[in-house]
Amino acid sequence: MDQEAEYTCGHCGETIVVPVDLSGGERQDYVEDCPVCCSPNLLHLRVEDDQVDLWAEPE
Ligand SMILES: [Zn+2]
């Protein structure tokens, strides 16, 4: 199942849309580089009742 979620980069403030892999579990924490400013964000993904929550903390 392909799904997308968005987060706000903690460095440049851009809204970033990313595909999320729900097969990875309902709670995922991973680091991803912002495609706009190339700074790492620590992403937190939570899935509950098919609702995807994604937010970022600056690394
Ligand atoms: Zn950024």
N, CA, C, O and the ligand as a Tripos MOL2 file, in Angstrom:
@<TRIPOS>MOLECULE
protein
  237   235    60     0     0
PROTEIN
NO_CHARGES

@<TRIPOS>ATOM
      1 N           0.8600   -1.1880    0.0000 N.3       1 MET1
      2 CA          0.0000    0.0000    0.0000 C.3       1 MET1
      3 C           0.8950    1.2370    0.0000 C.2       1 MET1
      4 O           1.7120    1.4290    0.9000 O.2       1 MET1
      5 N           0.7310    2.0410   -0.9910 N.am      2 ASP2
      6 CA          1.4960    3.2790   -1.0680 C.3       2 ASP2
      7 C           0.7130    4.4150   -0.4400 C.2       2 ASP2
      8 O          -0.4740    4.5970   -0.7100 O.2       2 ASP2
      9 N           1.3910    5.1700    0.3940 N.am      3 GLN3
     10 CA          0.7280    6.3000    1.0210 C.3       3 GLN3
     11 C           1.7270    7.4300    1.1450 C.2       3 GLN3
     12 O           2.9370    7.2080    1.2060 O.2       3 GLN3
     13 N           1.2170    8.6170    1.1800 N.am      4 GLU4
     14 CA          2.1050    9.7590    1.3190 C.3       4 GLU4
     15 C           1.7670   10.5220    2.5860 C.2       4 GLU4
     16 O           0.6230   10.5340    3.0400 O.2       4 GLU4
     17 N           2.7690   11.1460    3.1350 N.am      5 ALA5
     18 CA          2.5720   11.9920    4.2940 C.3       5 ALA5
     19 C           3.4740   13.2060    4.1160 C.2       5 ALA5
     20 O           4.3660   13.2140    3.2680 O.2       5 ALA5
     21 N           3.2290   14.2220    4.9220 N.am      6 GLU6
     22 CA          4.0760   15.3970    4.7970 C.3       6 GLU6
     23 C           4.5550   15.8500    6.1640 C.2       6 GLU6
     24 O           3.9040   15.6470    7.1890 O.2       6 GLU6
     25 N           5.7200   16.4710    6.1290 N.am      7 TYR7
     26 CA          6.2670   17.0430    7.3540 C.3       7 TYR7
     27 C           6.8460   18.4060    7.0150 C.2       7 TYR7
     28 O           7.1050   18.7210    5.8540 O.2       7 TYR7
     29 N           7.0420   19.1950    8.0410 N.am      8 THR8
     30 CA          7.6700   20.4980    7.8590 C.3       8 THR8
     31 C           9.1220   20.3940    8.2810 C.2       8 THR8
     32 O           9.4250   20.0250    9.4160 O.2       8 THR8
     33 N          10.0040   20.7150    7.3760 N.am      9 CYS9
     34 CA         11.4290   20.6440    7.6840 C.3       9 CYS9
     35 C          11.7510   21.5740    8.8440 C.2       9 CYS9
     36 O          11.3620   22.7410    8.8430 O.2       9 CYS9
     37 N          12.4690   21.0430    9.8410 N.am     10 GLY10
     38 CA         12.8130   21.8400   11.0040 C.3      10 GLY10
     39 C          13.9190   22.8410   10.7420 C.2      10 GLY10
     40 O          14.2150   23.6820   11.5910 O.2      10 GLY10
     41 N          14.5230   22.7570    9.5860 N.am     11 HIS11
     42 CA         15.6330   23.6520    9.2550 C.3      11 HIS11
     43 C          15.1920   24.8000    8.3520 C.2      11 HIS11
     44 O          15.4960   25.9620    8.6230 O.2      11 HIS11
     45 N          14.4740   24.4720    7.2760 N.am     12 CYS12
     46 CA         14.1370   25.5190    6.3010 C.3      12 CYS12
     47 C          12.6450   25.8340    6.2840 C.2      12 CYS12
     48 O          12.2240   26.7940    5.6390 O.2      12 CYS12
     49 N          11.8380   25.0320    6.9890 N.am     13 GLY13
     50 CA         10.4230   25.3330    7.0910 C.3      13 GLY13
     51 C           9.5940   24.9120    5.8930 C.2      13 GLY13
     52 O           8.3930   25.1750    5.8510 O.2      13 GLY13
     53 N          10.2180   24.2580    4.9140 N.am     14 GLU14
     54 CA          9.4750   23.7870    3.7520 C.3      14 GLU14
     55 C           8.6060   22.5850    4.1330 C.2      14 GLU14
     56 O           8.9540   21.8000    5.0160 O.2      14 GLU14
     57 N           7.4710   22.4620    3.4460 N.am     15 THR15
     58 CA          6.6350   21.2820    3.6090 C.3      15 THR15
     59 C           7.1080   20.2180    2.6230 C.2      15 THR15
     60 O           7.1510   20.4460    1.4140 O.2      15 THR15
     61 N           7.4550   19.0730    3.1530 N.am     16 ILE16
     62 CA          8.0190   17.9970    2.3530 C.3      16 ILE16
     63 C           7.0310   16.8380    2.3090 C.2      16 ILE16
     64 O           6.5910   16.3460    3.3480 O.2      16 ILE16
     65 N           6.6900   16.4080    1.1050 N.am     17 VAL17
     66 CA          5.8140   15.2450    0.9500 C.3      17 VAL17
     67 C           6.6720   14.0270    0.6580 C.2      17 VAL17
     68 O           7.5040   14.0430   -0.2500 O.2      17 VAL17
     69 N           6.4670   12.9830    1.4270 N.am     18 VAL18
     70 CA          7.2650   11.7770    1.2480 C.3      18 VAL18
     71 C           6.3480   10.5570    1.1960 C.2      18 VAL18
     72 O           5.3040   10.5330    1.8490 O.2      18 VAL18
     73 N           6.7350    9.5580    0.4290 N.am     19 PRO19
     74 CA          6.0180    8.2810    0.4980 C.3      19 PRO19
     75 C           6.3620    7.5950    1.8030 C.2      19 PRO19
     76 O           7.5130    7.6350    2.2380 O.2      19 PRO19
     77 N           5.3960    6.9740    2.4260 N.am     20 VAL20
     78 CA          5.6660    6.2490    3.6650 C.3      20 VAL20
     79 C           5.3920    4.7700    3.4460 C.2      20 VAL20
     80 O           4.4690    4.3860    2.7290 O.2      20 VAL20
     81 N           6.2120    3.9610    4.0790 N.am     21 ASP21
     82 CA          6.1010    2.5130    3.9610 C.3      21 ASP21
     83 C           5.4080    1.9840    5.2060 C.2      21 ASP21
     84 O           6.0330    1.7980    6.2510 O.2      21 ASP21
     85 N           4.1090    1.7450    5.0810 N.am     22 LEU22
     86 CA          3.3460    1.3290    6.2550 C.3      22 LEU22
     87 C           3.6730   -0.0910    6.6810 C.2      22 LEU22
     88 O           3.3310   -0.5000    7.7900 O.2      22 LEU22
     89 N           4.3230   -0.8370    5.8240 N.am     23 SER23
     90 CA          4.7040   -2.1960    6.1960 C.3      23 SER23
     91 C           5.8420   -2.1890    7.2100 C.2      23 SER23
     92 O           6.1680   -3.2210    7.7970 O.2      23 SER23
     93 N           6.4470   -1.0110    7.4110 N.am     24 GLY24
     94 CA          7.5400   -0.9030    8.3710 C.3      24 GLY24
     95 C           7.0710   -0.8560    9.8040 C.2      24 GLY24
     96 O           7.8850   -0.8640   10.7270 O.2      24 GLY24
     97 N           5.7680   -0.8070   10.0020 N.am     25 GLY25
     98 CA          5.2460   -0.8050   11.3580 C.3      25 GLY25
     99 C           4.4880    0.4760   11.6580 C.2      25 GLY25
    100 O           4.5180    1.4320   10.8830 O.2      25 GLY25
    101 N           3.8090    0.4770   12.7960 N.am     26 GLU26
    102 CA          2.9660    1.6160   13.1480 C.3      26 GLU26
    103 C           3.7500    2.7320   13.8100 C.2      26 GLU26
    104 O           3.2610    3.8540   13.9430 O.2      26 GLU26
    105 N           4.9570    2.4220   14.2200 N.am     27 ARG27
    106 CA          5.8030    3.4430   14.8280 C.3      27 ARG27
    107 C           7.1730    3.3480   14.1900 C.2      27 ARG27
    108 O           7.8900    2.3600   14.3520 O.2      27 ARG27
    109 N           7.5170    4.3800   13.4720 N.am     28 GLN28
    110 CA          8.8200    4.3930   12.8300 C.3      28 GLN28
    111 C           9.4990    5.7270   13.1260 C.2      28 GLN28
    112 O           8.8790    6.7900   13.0900 O.2      28 GLN28
    113 N          10.7620    5.6340   13.4120 N.am     29 ASP29
    114 CA         11.5830    6.8290   13.6280 C.3      29 ASP29
    115 C          12.8200    6.6800   12.7550 C.2      29 ASP29
    116 O          13.5520    5.6960   12.8560 O.2      29 ASP29
    117 N          13.0380    7.6490   11.9150 N.am     30 TYR30
    118 CA         14.1890    7.5280   11.0340 C.3      30 TYR30
    119 C          14.6600    8.9160   10.6260 C.2      30 TYR30
    120 O          13.9350    9.9040   10.7450 O.2      30 TYR30
    121 N          15.8640    8.9580   10.1540 N.am     31 VAL31
    122 CA         16.4650   10.2190    9.7480 C.3      31 VAL31
    123 C          16.4190   10.3170    8.2310 C.2      31 VAL31
    124 O          16.7650    9.3740    7.5190 O.2      31 VAL31
    125 N          15.9870   11.4690    7.7570 N.am     32 GLU32
    126 CA         15.9480   11.6890    6.3190 C.3      32 GLU32
    127 C          16.4590   13.0960    6.0290 C.2      32 GLU32
    128 O          16.1590   14.0460    6.7520 O.2      32 GLU32
    129 N          17.2250   13.2050    4.9700 N.am     33 ASP33
    130 CA         17.7350   14.5090    4.5840 C.3      33 ASP33
    131 C          16.6590   15.2800    3.8330 C.2      33 ASP33
    132 O          16.0230   14.7500    2.9220 O.2      33 ASP33
    133 N          16.4640   16.5210    4.2180 N.am     34 CYS34
    134 CA         15.5040   17.3790    3.5270 C.3      34 CYS34
    135 C          15.9410   17.5610    2.0730 C.2      34 CYS34
    136 O          17.0990   17.8960    1.8250 O.2      34 CYS34
    137 N          15.0470   17.3490    1.1120 N.am     35 PRO35
    138 CA         15.4190   17.5170   -0.2960 C.3      35 PRO35
    139 C          15.6190   18.9820   -0.6890 C.2      35 PRO35
    140 O          16.1750   19.2720   -1.7480 O.2      35 PRO35
    141 N          15.1700   19.8930    0.1570 N.am     36 VAL36
    142 CA         15.3090   21.3130   -0.1570 C.3      36 VAL36
    143 C          16.6270   21.8690    0.3730 C.2      36 VAL36
    144 O          17.3900   22.4810   -0.3740 O.2      36 VAL36
    145 N          16.8930   21.6560    1.6550 N.am     37 CYS37
    146 CA         18.0880   22.2520    2.2540 C.3      37 CYS37
    147 C          19.1450   21.2180    2.6200 C.2      37 CYS37
    148 O          20.2200   21.5740    3.1020 O.2      37 CYS37
    149 N          18.8430   19.9220    2.3930 N.am     38 CYS38
    150 CA         19.8070   18.8320    2.6070 C.3      38 CYS38
    151 C          20.1950   18.6590    4.0700 C.2      38 CYS38
    152 O          21.1950   18.0030    4.3610 O.2      38 CYS38
    153 N          19.4320   19.2270    4.9940 N.am     39 SER39
    154 CA         19.7210   19.0240    6.4090 C.3      39 SER39
    155 C          18.9490   17.8090    6.9170 C.2      39 SER39
    156 O          17.8290   17.5550    6.4710 O.2      39 SER39
    157 N          19.5330   17.0660    7.8350 N.am     40 PRO40
    158 CA         18.8480   15.8780    8.3480 C.3      40 PRO40
    159 C          17.7200   16.2260    9.3050 C.2      40 PRO40
    160 O          17.8640   17.0850   10.1750 O.2      40 PRO40
    161 N          16.6030   15.5490    9.1280 N.am     41 ASN41
    162 CA         15.4790   15.6560   10.0480 C.3      41 ASN41
    163 C          15.2310   14.2920   10.6610 C.2      41 ASN41
    164 O          15.2850   13.2730    9.9720 O.2      41 ASN41
    165 N          14.9610   14.2750   11.9440 N.am     42 LEU42
    166 CA         14.5420   13.0470   12.5980 C.3      42 LEU42
    167 C          13.0270   12.9550   12.4650 C.2      42 LEU42
    168 O          12.2890   13.7380   13.0630 O.2      42 LEU42
    169 N          12.5810   11.9950   11.6800 N.am     43 LEU43
    170 CA         11.1500   11.8680   11.3990 C.3      43 LEU43
    171 C          10.5040   10.8550   12.3270 C.2      43 LEU43
    172 O          11.0700    9.8020   12.6230 O.2      43 LEU43
    173 N           9.3170   11.1950   12.7730 N.am     44 HIS44
    174 CA          8.5280   10.2840   13.5880 C.3      44 HIS44
    175 C           7.2500    9.9690   12.8260 C.2      44 HIS44
    176 O           6.4890   10.8690   12.4710 O.2      44 HIS44
    177 N           7.0250    8.7030   12.5800 N.am     45 LEU45
    178 CA          5.8450    8.2610   11.8460 C.3      45 LEU45
    179 C           4.9730    7.4170   12.7640 C.2      45 LEU45
    180 O           5.4400    6.4690   13.3950 O.2      45 LEU45
    181 N           3.7150    7.7760   12.8250 N.am     46 ARG46
    182 CA          2.7720    6.9950   13.6120 C.3      46 ARG46
    183 C           1.5630    6.6940   12.7400 C.2      46 ARG46
    184 O           1.0700    7.5650   12.0240 O.2      46 ARG46
    185 N           1.0920    5.4590   12.8050 N.am     47 VAL47
    186 CA         -0.0730    5.0610   12.0360 C.3      47 VAL47
    187 C          -1.1380    4.5640   12.9950 C.2      47 VAL47
    188 O          -0.8860    3.6940   13.8280 O.2      47 VAL47
    189 N          -2.3230    5.1250   12.8680 N.am     48 GLU48
    190 CA         -3.4170    4.7100   13.7290 C.3      48 GLU48
    191 C          -4.7070    4.7520   12.9180 C.2      48 GLU48
    192 O          -5.0980    5.8020   12.4080 O.2      48 GLU48
    193 N          -5.3550    3.6140   12.8070 N.am     49 ASP49
    194 CA         -6.6090    3.5360   12.0410 C.3      49 ASP49
    195 C          -6.4540    4.1290   10.6400 C.2      49 ASP49
    196 O          -7.3040    4.8910   10.1780 O.2      49 ASP49
    197 N          -5.3640    3.7720    9.9770 N.am     50 ASP50
    198 CA         -5.0760    4.2280    8.6140 C.3      50 ASP50
    199 C          -4.7990    5.7230    8.5270 C.2      50 ASP50
    200 O          -4.6480    6.2600    7.4290 O.2      50 ASP50
    201 N          -4.7320    6.4010    9.6670 N.am     51 GLN51
    202 CA         -4.3330    7.7980    9.6680 C.3      51 GLN51
    203 C          -2.8290    7.8680    9.9180 C.2      51 GLN51
    204 O          -2.3120    7.2710   10.8620 O.2      51 GLN51
    205 N          -2.1510    8.5980    9.0660 N.am     52 VAL52
    206 CA         -0.7030    8.6940    9.1800 C.3      52 VAL52
    207 C          -0.3370   10.0340    9.7920 C.2      52 VAL52
    208 O          -0.7370   11.0900    9.3030 O.2      52 VAL52
    209 N           0.4240    9.9710   10.8610 N.am     53 ASP53
    210 CA          0.9650   11.1740   11.4770 C.3      53 ASP53
    211 C           2.4610   11.1990   11.2180 C.2      53 ASP53
    212 O           3.1630   10.2220   11.4800 O.2      53 ASP53
    213 N           2.9390   12.3100   10.7070 N.am     54 LEU54
    214 CA          4.3740   12.4160   10.4670 C.3      54 LEU54
    215 C           4.8310   13.7980   10.9160 C.2      54 LEU54
    216 O           4.2420   14.8140   10.5460 O.2      54 LEU54
    217 N           5.8830   13.8190   11.7150 N.am     55 TRP55
    218 CA          6.4390   15.0990   12.0990 C.3      55 TRP55
    219 C           7.9520   14.9860   12.2140 C.2      55 TRP55
    220 O           8.5120   13.8910   12.2750 O.2      55 TRP55
    221 N           8.5820   16.1180   12.2400 N.am     56 ALA56
    222 CA         10.0410   16.1270   12.1690 C.3      56 ALA56
    223 C          10.6290   16.9400   13.3120 C.2      56 ALA56
    224 O          10.0610   17.9270   13.7800 O.2      56 ALA56
    225 N          11.7960   16.4720   13.7350 N.am     57 GLU57
    226 CA         12.6330   17.2670   14.6240 C.3      57 GLU57
    227 C          13.9460   17.4830   13.9140 C.2      57 GLU57
    228 O          14.4440   16.5700   13.2550 O.2      57 GLU57
    229 N          14.5200   18.6630   14.0290 N.am     58 PRO58
    230 CA         15.8370   18.8540   13.4620 C.3      58 PRO58
    231 C          16.8550   17.9450   14.1460 C.2      58 PRO58
    232 O          16.8580   17.8260   15.3710 O.2      58 PRO58
    233 N          17.6980   17.3190   13.3740 N.am     59 GLU59
    234 CA         18.7160   16.4380   13.9510 C.3      59 GLU59
    235 C          19.7930   17.2540   14.6210 C.2      59 GLU59
    236 O          20.7430   16.6920   15.1680 O.2      59 GLU59
    237 ZN         14.8570   21.7750    4.7530 Zn       60 ZN60
@<TRIPOS>BOND
     1     1     2 1
     2     2     3 1
     3     3     4 2
     4     3     5 am
     5     5     6 1
     6     6     7 1
     7     7     8 2
     8     7     9 am
     9     9    10 1
    10    10    11 1
    11    11    12 2
    12    11    13 am
    13    13    14 1
    14    14    15 1
    15    15    16 2
    16    15    17 am
    17    17    18 1
    18    18    19 1
    19    19    20 2
    20    19    21 am
    21    21    22 1
    22    22    23 1
    23    23    24 2
    24    23    25 am
    25    25    26 1
    26    26    27 1
    27    27    28 2
    28    27    29 am
    29    29    30 1
    30    30    31 1
    31    31    32 2
    32    31    33 am
    33    33    34 1
    34    34    35 1
    35    35    36 2
    36    35    37 am
    37    37    38 1
    38    38    39 1
    39    39    40 2
    40    39    41 am
    41    41    42 1
    42    42    43 1
    43    43    44 2
    44    43    45 am
    45    45    46 1
    46    46    47 1
    47    47    48 2
    48    47    49 am
    49    49    50 1
    50    50    51 1
    51    51    52 2
    52    51    53 am
    53    53    54 1
    54    54    55 1
    55    55    56 2
    56    55    57 am
    57    57    58 1
    58    58    59 1
    59    59    60 2
    60    59    61 am
    61    61    62 1
    62    62    63 1
    63    63    64 2
    64    63    65 am
    65    65    66 1
    66    66    67 1
    67    67    68 2
    68    67    69 am
    69    69    70 1
    70    70    71 1
    71    71    72 2
    72    71    73 am
    73    73    74 1
    74    74    75 1
    75    75    76 2
    76    75    77 am
    77    77    78 1
    78    78    79 1
    79    79    80 2
    80    79    81 am
    81    81    82 1
    82    82    83 1
    83    83    84 2
    84    83    85 am
    85    85    86 1
    86    86    87 1
    87    87    88 2
    88    87    89 am
    89    89    90 1
    90    90    91 1
    91    91    92 2
    92    91    93 am
    93    93    94 1
    94    94    95 1
    95    95    96 2
    96    95    97 am
    97    97    98 1
    98    98    99 1
    99    99   100 2
   100    99   101 am
   101   101   102 1
   102   102   103 1
   103   103   104 2
   104   103   105 am
   105   105   106 1
   106   106   107 1
   107   107   108 2
   108   107   109 am
   109   109   110 1
   110   110   111 1
   111   111   112 2
   112   111   113 am
   113   113   114 1
   114   114   115 1
   115   115   116 2
   116   115   117 am
   117   117   118 1
   118   118   119 1
   119   119   120 2
   120   119   121 am
   121   121   122 1
   122   122   123 1
   123   123   124 2
   124   123   125 am
   125   125   126 1
   126   126   127 1
   127   127   128 2
   128   127   129 am
   129   129   130 1
   130   130   131 1
   131   131   132 2
   132   131   133 am
   133   133   134 1
   134   134   135 1
   135   135   136 2
   136   135   137 am
   137   137   138 1
   138   138   139 1
   139   139   140 2
   140   139   141 am
   141   141   142 1
   142   142   143 1
   143   143   144 2
   144   143   145 am
   145   145   146 1
   146   146   147 1
   147   147   148 2
   148   147   149 am
   149   149   150 1
   150   150   151 1
   151   151   152 2
   152   151   153 am
   153   153   154 1
   154   154   155 1
   155   155   156 2
   156   155   157 am
   157   157   158 1
   158   158   159 1
   159   159   160 2
   160   159   161 am
   161   161   162 1
   162   162   163 1
   163   163   164 2
   164   163   165 am
   165   165   166 1
   166   166   167 1
   167   167   168 2
   168   167   169 am
   169   169   170 1
   170   170   171 1
   171   171   172 2
   172   171   173 am
   173   173   174 1
   174   174   175 1
   175   175   176 2
   176   175   177 am
   177   177   178 1
   178   178   179 1
   179   179   180 2
   180   179   181 am
   181   181   182 1
   182   182   183 1
   183   183   184 2
   184   183   185 am
   185   185   186 1
   186   186   187 1
   187   187   188 2
   188   187   189 am
   189   189   190 1
   190   190   191 1
   191   191   192 2
   192   191   193 am
   193   193   194 1
   194   194   195 1
   195   195   196 2
   196   195   197 am
   197   197   198 1
   198   198   199 1
   199   199   200 2
   200   199   201 am
   201   201   202 1
   202   202   203 1
   203   203   204 2
   204   203   205 am
   205   205   206 1
   206   206   207 1
   207   207   208 2
   208   207   209 am
   209   209   210 1
   210   210   211 1
   211   211   212 2
   212   211   213 am
   213   213   214 1
   214   214   215 1
   215   215   216 2
   216   215   217 am
   217   217   218 1
   218   218   219 1
   219   219   220 2
   220   219   221 am
   221   221   222 1
   222   222   223 1
   223   223   224 2
   224   223   225 am
   225   225   226 1
   226   226   227 1
   227   227   228 2
   228   227   229 am
   229   229   230 1
   230   230   231 1
   231   231   232 2
   232   231   233 am
   233   233   234 1
   234   234   235 1
   235   235   236 2
@<TRIPOS>SUBSTRUCTURE
     1 MET1         2 RESIDUE 1 A MET
     2 ASP2         6 RESIDUE 1 A ASP
     3 GLN3        10 RESIDUE 1 A GLN
     4 GLU4        14 RESIDUE 1 A GLU
     5 ALA5        18 RESIDUE 1 A ALA
     6 GLU6        22 RESIDUE 1 A GLU
     7 TYR7        26 RESIDUE 1 A TYR
     8 THR8        30 RESIDUE 1 A THR
     9 CYS9        34 RESIDUE 1 A CYS
    10 GLY10       38 RESIDUE 1 A GLY
    11 HIS11       42 RESIDUE 1 A HIS
    12 CYS12       46 RESIDUE 1 A CYS
    13 GLY13       50 RESIDUE 1 A GLY
    14 GLU14       54 RESIDUE 1 A GLU
    15 THR15       58 RESIDUE 1 A THR
    16 ILE16       62 RESIDUE 1 A ILE
    17 VAL17       66 RESIDUE 1 A VAL
    18 VAL18       70 RESIDUE 1 A VAL
    19 PRO19       74 RESIDUE 1 A PRO
    20 VAL20       78 RESIDUE 1 A VAL
    21 ASP21       82 RESIDUE 1 A ASP
    22 LEU22       86 RESIDUE 1 A LEU
    23 SER23       90 RESIDUE 1 A SER
    24 GLY24       94 RESIDUE 1 A GLY
    25 GLY25       98 RESIDUE 1 A GLY
    26 GLU26      102 RESIDUE 1 A GLU
    27 ARG27      106 RESIDUE 1 A ARG
    28 GLN28      110 RESIDUE 1 A GLN
    29 ASP29      114 RESIDUE 1 A ASP
    30 TYR30      118 RESIDUE 1 A TYR
    31 VAL31      122 RESIDUE 1 A VAL
    32 GLU32      126 RESIDUE 1 A GLU
    33 ASP33      130 RESIDUE 1 A ASP
    34 CYS34      134 RESIDUE 1 A CYS
    35 PRO35      138 RESIDUE 1 A PRO
    36 VAL36      142 RESIDUE 1 A VAL
    37 CYS37      146 RESIDUE 1 A CYS
    38 CYS38      150 RESIDUE 1 A CYS
    39 SER39      154 RESIDUE 1 A SER
    40 PRO40      158 RESIDUE 1 A PRO
    41 ASN41      162 RESIDUE 1 A ASN
    42 LEU42      166 RESIDUE 1 A LEU
    43 LEU43      170 RESIDUE 1 A LEU
    44 HIS44      174 RESIDUE 1 A HIS
    45 LEU45      178 RESIDUE 1 A LEU
    46 ARG46      182 RESIDUE 1 A ARG
    47 VAL47      186 RESIDUE 1 A VAL
    48 GLU48      190 RESIDUE 1 A GLU
    49 ASP49      194 RESIDUE 1 A ASP
    50 ASP50      198 RESIDUE 1 A ASP
    51 GLN51      202 RESIDUE 1 A GLN
    52 VAL52      206 RESIDUE 1 A VAL
    53 ASP53      210 RESIDUE 1 A ASP
    54 LEU54      214 RESIDUE 1 A LEU
    55 TRP55      218 RESIDUE 1 A TRP
    56 ALA56      222 RESIDUE 1 A ALA
    57 GLU57      226 RESIDUE 1 A GLU
    58 PRO58      230 RESIDUE 1 A PRO
    59 GLU59      234 RESIDUE 1 A GLU
    60 ZN60       237 GROUP 0 **** ****
